Amino acid sequence: MLTKRQLLILKVTVDDYIQSAQPVGSNQLSKKPEIPFSPATIRNEMAELERIGFLEKTHTSSGRIPSQKGYRYYVDYLLTPRPLPKEDIVQLRSIFEERLTETEEVIKRSAMMLSELTNYTSILLGPDVRRHIVKKLSIVPLTSDTAVAIIVTDTGHVENRIFPIPLGLDPSDIEKMTNILNERLVGVSLNNLHLRLEQETLTVLKQHLERYGELFHTFRQAVLLPHEDENVYYAGKLNILKQPDFHDLQKIRNLMDVMEEAKHIPMILPVGSQGLHIRIGSENMLTAMEDCSVITVSYDAGEEQTGSIAIIGPKRMDYKRIVSILDLLSGDLSKELNRMFKGT
């Protein structure tokens, strides 16, 4: 159990290191108005905090820095979110002033804004696109043997899929197929397209198109092609290079590789995780992120769907500010996406 004096010294040490990125010494702390103790007393308490694992001594200075245990205690018991300045609030909310019609564009801009405001890397996981409902479907010939299927969903999401068409196909057959697809597929979720295509649409196509088999096969293959990372949005991937905490080039490369691969996203942004969570150092599931802190928060994406936001930075992250930013953005983003789903 830490004493009140140790709690105060730990809190101010963490705050000072977050701001300066320099080891903190007892003489430095004694000059702060909130620390009414002598350098000798502070030095003794810092030595005790080091002994029990809350602070660490660096090799290059007589000062100390927070350990992972120290950061964890700070986040769990000493962290008070800092009120955001008005200019940050105005900047964040500018995303929603344009009344954008595509959920993907809103989420992408949110990721970019987060990166700009924090100087860290941001990742936003959007709602499951496969649950979106087909609003309109078009097939547009590009050349004599290719066409593009354009699917527009109820959220404004647009998917373009190029597929081959049989040589010599009558253009009227493409028009007939487009009409049939709209009759049968509008109102169906992207996730259920394959079932509706097989169960109902194929039967109707047989009745109206002579070469339905060739055209249907290539169209189906294109439409059902999975896009694993289509709802993941990154911003500021290179911001990590600006942080003085990261100087090991191999570790930086490993971190970049992890963030590039879609298969790692569930380990950075656990699906279904509600509320705000802070993972520090080795608490992260990926070894490449052992020198990072990751703050995640969920948001409501309408129609009982959720998304996630992650900020990735050093363990020396400005937790007070980031928590306030994520709290504001998750609330405003939830309101905006719900508005878009309801069409208001």
PLY file of the C-alpha trace (Angstrom):
ply
format ascii 1.0
element vertex 344
property float x
property float y
property float z
element edge 343
property int vertex1
property int vertex2
end_header
0.00 0.00 0.00
1.50 3.28 -1.10
1.55 6.24 1.30
-0.02 9.57 0.32
3.46 10.99 -0.17
4.49 8.15 -2.45
1.26 8.48 -4.43
1.91 12.17 -4.99
5.53 11.63 -5.99
4.58 8.78 -8.36
1.84 10.85 -10.00
4.02 13.91 -10.53
6.92 11.77 -11.77
4.72 10.11 -14.39
3.18 13.43 -15.44
6.61 15.05 -15.75
8.09 12.16 -17.76
5.10 12.10 -20.12
5.67 15.76 -20.92
9.48 15.84 -21.08
10.54 12.31 -22.12
13.49 12.87 -19.76
14.28 10.91 -16.57
12.99 12.67 -13.47
15.25 13.50 -10.52
14.55 14.47 -6.90
15.92 18.01 -7.31
13.60 18.52 -10.28
10.55 17.37 -8.32
11.40 19.50 -5.28
10.97 22.65 -7.40
7.36 21.81 -8.26
4.78 23.71 -6.20
2.66 20.60 -5.59
5.63 18.76 -3.97
6.29 20.28 -0.50
9.19 17.94 0.36
12.97 18.31 0.46
15.15 16.73 -2.27
16.46 14.21 0.29
12.95 13.08 1.28
11.92 12.82 -2.37
15.08 10.86 -3.19
14.33 8.36 -0.41
10.74 7.92 -1.56
11.79 7.50 -5.18
14.28 4.84 -4.12
11.47 3.02 -2.30
9.16 3.32 -5.34
11.96 1.84 -7.41
12.47 -1.01 -4.94
8.79 -2.02 -5.11
8.72 -1.78 -8.90
6.89 1.47 -9.69
9.93 3.38 -10.98
13.05 2.38 -12.89
16.54 3.82 -12.95
18.03 4.61 -16.35
21.64 4.01 -17.29
22.17 7.49 -18.67
20.95 9.60 -15.77
20.50 9.68 -12.05
16.81 10.28 -12.66
14.05 7.68 -12.82
11.25 6.81 -15.20
7.96 4.98 -14.64
7.98 1.20 -15.02
5.13 -0.67 -16.65
3.80 -1.35 -13.15
4.03 2.37 -12.40
2.11 3.31 -15.54
-0.52 0.69 -14.75
-1.06 2.04 -11.25
-1.15 5.60 -12.57
-3.79 4.72 -15.19
-5.93 2.69 -12.78
-5.85 4.95 -9.72
-4.28 8.36 -10.40
-5.49 9.32 -13.86
-7.86 12.27 -14.15
-8.88 13.04 -17.76
-7.86 16.56 -18.78
-10.62 18.85 -20.13
-10.00 19.52 -23.81
-9.30 23.06 -25.00
-12.07 24.59 -27.08
-10.00 24.50 -30.28
-9.58 20.70 -30.00
-13.32 20.22 -29.52
-14.10 22.44 -32.52
-11.55 20.59 -34.66
-12.92 17.17 -33.72
-16.53 18.13 -34.33
-15.71 19.68 -37.72
-15.80 16.11 -39.07
-19.57 15.99 -38.65
-20.47 19.48 -39.88
-20.47 18.48 -43.56
-23.23 15.90 -43.05
-21.42 13.25 -45.10
-23.53 10.48 -46.61
-21.04 7.59 -46.49
-20.21 5.95 -43.16
-16.79 4.95 -44.49
-15.89 8.57 -45.22
-16.93 9.68 -41.72
-14.83 6.92 -40.13
-11.83 7.59 -42.39
-11.88 11.30 -41.57
-12.18 10.50 -37.87
-9.02 8.39 -38.08
-7.14 11.21 -39.81
-8.33 13.80 -37.31
-7.29 11.63 -34.35
-3.82 11.22 -35.80
-3.47 14.97 -36.36
-4.63 15.87 -32.84
-2.54 13.29 -31.00
0.58 12.79 -33.16
0.09 9.07 -32.55
-1.13 6.30 -34.84
-4.88 5.79 -35.05
-6.82 2.75 -36.25
-10.58 2.69 -36.62
-12.48 -0.52 -37.10
-15.76 0.20 -38.83
-18.98 -1.79 -38.53
-19.21 -5.07 -40.43
-19.78 -4.02 -44.03
-21.29 -7.41 -44.82
-24.32 -6.49 -42.72
-25.12 -3.49 -44.92
-28.29 -3.72 -47.02
-28.26 -3.52 -50.83
-29.99 -0.33 -52.00
-29.10 -0.41 -55.70
-27.10 -2.60 -58.06
-25.73 -1.68 -61.49
-23.69 -3.53 -64.11
-21.69 -1.30 -66.46
-19.75 -2.76 -69.44
-16.16 -1.52 -69.54
-14.83 -3.35 -72.61
-16.10 -6.08 -74.90
-15.22 -8.72 -72.32
-15.35 -6.98 -68.92
-17.92 -5.16 -66.82
-18.09 -3.63 -63.34
-20.74 -4.48 -60.77
-21.55 -1.45 -58.60
-23.37 -2.15 -55.34
-24.67 0.75 -53.25
-25.86 0.00 -49.70
-28.21 1.73 -47.31
-25.28 3.41 -45.53
-23.85 4.94 -48.71
-21.16 2.25 -48.90
-20.19 1.53 -52.51
-18.51 -1.65 -53.74
-17.06 -1.92 -57.25
-16.22 -5.38 -58.57
-14.81 -5.95 -62.08
-15.68 -9.29 -63.68
-15.37 -10.91 -67.15
-18.40 -11.22 -69.43
-18.84 -13.74 -72.27
-17.67 -12.52 -75.67
-20.47 -11.58 -78.03
-23.00 -11.16 -75.22
-26.03 -9.13 -76.25
-26.00 -5.80 -74.31
-29.70 -6.24 -73.67
-28.88 -9.36 -71.61
-26.79 -7.23 -69.22
-29.67 -4.79 -68.89
-32.11 -7.66 -68.21
-29.75 -9.13 -65.62
-29.40 -5.75 -63.89
-33.18 -5.39 -63.64
-33.58 -8.92 -62.29
-30.81 -8.43 -59.72
-32.39 -5.22 -58.46
-35.79 -6.89 -58.17
-34.38 -9.80 -56.20
-31.45 -8.36 -54.23
-32.49 -4.87 -53.08
-33.16 -5.11 -49.32
-30.81 -8.09 -48.87
-27.67 -7.82 -46.69
-24.30 -8.25 -48.39
-23.77 -11.19 -46.08
-26.78 -13.01 -47.56
-26.20 -12.19 -51.22
-24.81 -15.63 -52.03
-27.91 -17.39 -50.66
-30.34 -15.16 -52.53
-28.30 -15.46 -55.72
-28.36 -19.26 -55.58
-31.89 -19.77 -54.29
-33.94 -17.26 -56.24
-32.02 -15.14 -58.73
-30.53 -18.02 -60.73
-33.98 -19.48 -61.38
-35.26 -16.16 -62.78
-32.14 -15.64 -64.90
-32.68 -19.05 -66.50
-36.09 -17.91 -67.69
-34.91 -14.68 -69.33
-31.29 -15.07 -70.48
-29.94 -17.54 -73.05
-26.35 -17.48 -71.77
-27.27 -17.06 -68.12
-24.79 -19.70 -66.90
-21.57 -18.03 -68.07
-22.65 -14.56 -66.98
-24.02 -15.68 -63.61
-20.87 -17.65 -62.72
-18.43 -14.78 -63.32
-20.74 -12.23 -61.62
-21.14 -14.43 -58.55
-17.39 -15.00 -58.22
-16.73 -11.24 -58.34
-19.48 -10.22 -55.91
-18.59 -12.83 -53.31
-14.86 -12.07 -53.33
-13.99 -11.25 -49.69
-12.30 -7.99 -48.70
-10.77 -8.77 -45.30
-9.62 -5.27 -44.42
-12.32 -3.17 -46.07
-13.56 -1.81 -42.73
-10.14 -0.97 -41.21
-8.89 2.62 -41.46
-5.36 3.74 -40.52
-3.90 7.21 -40.06
-0.49 8.42 -38.96
1.37 5.13 -39.25
4.68 6.99 -39.40
3.91 9.13 -36.36
5.59 6.49 -34.23
8.91 7.59 -35.77
8.46 11.06 -34.26
8.50 9.70 -30.71
11.87 9.84 -28.89
10.97 6.56 -27.15
11.43 4.57 -30.37
15.03 4.38 -31.53
15.52 0.64 -32.18
15.09 0.34 -35.98
14.33 -3.38 -35.90
11.58 -2.87 -33.32
10.13 -0.09 -35.45
10.13 -2.35 -38.52
8.40 -5.13 -36.55
5.78 -2.69 -35.30
5.13 -1.37 -38.82
4.81 -4.92 -40.16
2.25 -5.78 -37.46
0.13 -2.73 -38.22
0.23 -3.48 -41.97
-1.34 -6.92 -41.71
-5.11 -7.23 -41.40
-4.81 -10.54 -39.54
-3.37 -8.71 -36.52
-6.27 -6.25 -36.18
-8.33 -8.51 -33.83
-5.35 -8.56 -31.44
-5.03 -4.76 -31.52
-8.77 -4.05 -31.56
-10.60 -7.00 -29.96
-14.01 -7.39 -31.61
-16.95 -6.90 -29.25
-14.89 -5.19 -26.54
-17.11 -2.50 -24.99
-16.06 0.72 -23.28
-12.56 2.18 -22.94
-9.49 0.00 -22.29
-5.81 0.79 -21.84
-3.15 -1.85 -22.50
0.42 -1.04 -21.55
3.60 -2.71 -22.79
3.55 -6.49 -22.44
-0.21 -6.40 -21.76
-0.55 -6.16 -25.54
-1.01 -9.50 -27.27
1.66 -8.83 -29.91
5.36 -8.91 -28.99
6.08 -6.13 -31.49
3.94 -3.81 -29.36
5.68 -4.43 -26.02
7.02 -0.85 -25.98
3.63 0.65 -26.81
0.46 1.63 -25.05
-2.82 1.07 -26.85
-6.00 2.85 -25.83
-9.20 1.48 -27.37
-12.80 2.61 -27.14
-15.98 1.28 -28.72
-18.65 3.29 -30.52
-22.19 2.59 -31.61
-22.50 2.22 -35.38
-26.29 1.91 -35.59
-28.54 -1.11 -36.16
-27.04 -2.92 -33.16
-23.55 -2.70 -34.67
-20.40 -1.46 -33.00
-17.00 -0.28 -34.10
-13.69 0.34 -32.32
-11.09 3.08 -32.16
-7.44 2.55 -31.18
-4.66 5.01 -30.46
-1.16 3.52 -30.52
1.74 5.39 -28.98
4.61 4.99 -26.53
4.07 3.88 -22.93
4.84 7.54 -22.18
1.51 8.44 -23.80
-0.40 11.55 -22.72
-3.17 9.45 -21.15
-5.07 12.41 -19.68
-5.55 14.05 -23.06
-6.07 10.90 -25.15
-8.79 9.54 -22.87
-10.68 12.84 -23.14
-10.32 12.92 -26.94
-11.51 9.32 -27.35
-14.42 9.85 -24.99
-15.61 12.87 -26.99
-15.07 11.28 -30.40
-16.73 7.94 -29.58
-19.84 9.75 -28.35
-20.07 12.13 -31.31
-19.28 9.39 -33.84
-22.01 7.18 -32.37
-24.55 10.01 -32.69
-23.54 10.77 -36.28
-23.65 7.16 -37.48
-27.00 6.58 -35.81
-28.29 9.71 -37.57
-27.02 8.36 -40.90
-28.60 4.94 -40.39
-31.94 6.56 -39.56
-31.65 8.90 -42.54
-32.32 12.07 -40.55
0 1
1 2
2 3
3 4
4 5
5 6
6 7
7 8
8 9
9 10
10 11
11 12
12 13
13 14
14 15
15 16
16 17
17 18
18 19
19 20
20 21
21 22
22 23
23 24
24 25
25 26
26 27
27 28
28 29
29 30
30 31
31 32
32 33
33 34
34 35
35 36
36 37
37 38
38 39
39 40
40 41
41 42
42 43
43 44
44 45
45 46
46 47
47 48
48 49
49 50
50 51
51 52
52 53
53 54
54 55
55 56
56 57
57 58
58 59
59 60
60 61
61 62
62 63
63 64
64 65
65 66
66 67
67 68
68 69
69 70
70 71
71 72
72 73
73 74
74 75
75 76
76 77
77 78
78 79
79 80
80 81
81 82
82 83
83 84
84 85
85 86
86 87
87 88
88 89
89 90
90 91
91 92
92 93
93 94
94 95
95 96
96 97
97 98
98 99
99 100
100 101
101 102
102 103
103 104
104 105
105 106
106 107
107 108
108 109
109 110
110 111
111 112
112 113
113 114
114 115
115 116
116 117
117 118
118 119
119 120
120 121
121 122
122 123
123 124
124 125
125 126
126 127
127 128
128 129
129 130
130 131
131 132
132 133
133 134
134 135
135 136
136 137
137 138
138 139
139 140
140 141
141 142
142 143
143 144
144 145
145 146
146 147
147 148
148 149
149 150
150 151
151 152
152 153
153 154
154 155
155 156
156 157
157 158
158 159
159 160
160 161
161 162
162 163
163 164
164 165
165 166
166 167
167 168
168 169
169 170
170 171
171 172
172 173
173 174
174 175
175 176
176 177
177 178
178 179
179 180
180 181
181 182
182 183
183 184
184 185
185 186
186 187
187 188
188 189
189 190
190 191
191 192
192 193
193 194
194 195
195 196
196 197
197 198
198 199
199 200
200 201
201 202
202 203
203 204
204 205
205 206
206 207
207 208
208 209
209 210
210 211
211 212
212 213
213 214
214 215
215 216
216 217
217 218
218 219
219 220
220 221
221 222
222 223
223 224
224 225
225 226
226 227
227 228
228 229
229 230
230 231
231 232
232 233
233 234
234 235
235 236
236 237
237 238
238 239
239 240
240 241
241 242
242 243
243 244
244 245
245 246
246 247
247 248
248 249
249 250
250 251
251 252
252 253
253 254
254 255
255 256
256 257
257 258
258 259
259 260
260 261
261 262
262 263
263 264
264 265
265 266
266 267
267 268
268 269
269 270
270 271
271 272
272 273
273 274
274 275
275 276
276 277
277 278
278 279
279 280
280 281
281 282
282 283
283 284
284 285
285 286
286 287
287 288
288 289
289 290
290 291
291 292
292 293
293 294
294 295
295 296
296 297
297 298
298 299
299 300
300 301
301 302
302 303
303 304
304 305
305 306
306 307
307 308
308 309
309 310
310 311
311 312
312 313
313 314
314 315
315 316
316 317
317 318
318 319
319 320
320 321
321 322
322 323
323 324
324 325
325 326
326 327
327 328
328 329
329 330
330 331
331 332
332 333
333 334
334 335
335 336
336 337
337 338
338 339
339 340
340 341
341 342
342 343
